[in-house]
């Protein structure tokens, strides 16, 4: 009888553990899908190595395009030349082409070297209305009058976690809230 009771307890503990593991390992996907039933969970990552490249004055490099999908959620990290105040003259642009605006980048002080290279990051999320608008495109802009030559370790890393349809609908409906301010 003791052996049977011990085996039954072991089975109950095993079933409870499997149930807990199922919740732990599937919760992020369930949460993500629960936020918007039209969203598709993806993990697309793009690393752009800039060493040895030149970005002419007043020009840009188009880095990412998710069209016809909008980027529901994602993240951008950029290691760029910066001045002694940790400010870069370069802009990371987000939006739906041709309506792009400079992203509000946050400096990562711990990983930056003012006067040389600084690393910045920003979360990106499309909204059909509001300040962010629809985000399908990511670009790197040089709004200055001088070309920029990239040295070692200059990079832009783009991670897209969720996409969803509707970017074309929003553009055709004139539902854009992003202005064409690229300067």
C-alpha angles and dihedrals in degrees: 000000000000090000091052092049091049092051092048091051090049091051092049091050091048093051091047091050093050090049092050092047090050091055093045096049099040101038097091092054093045090048092049094049091044090058094061124359091208094057121104119209111229136155109214117164127186123187116193114197109206102181111131093011125120125215110202121226113278093008137109143209115229104222108173139013123183096176127173085029127060121227103250093184136355147130136240126201120183130186104200140161111276139181128242089277090057092250122137122210088213122090130211105218124206134180140074114312126284090018104068131153135186113272117234098247122199119216118234099212095186092060098038134091108203112224092026122039129349130186121223133179142188138179115233127207130167121229123187086219133015136054098317098049119179117336117202101134137054123189140168114230134196103203093175131098092244130072117245121224113201120225131200118315096017105144146152118210119194122191121187116194103172136018131184137187122252106079093114092047092052092050094048091048092053088240094145119131097177117098123216094254107144098152 
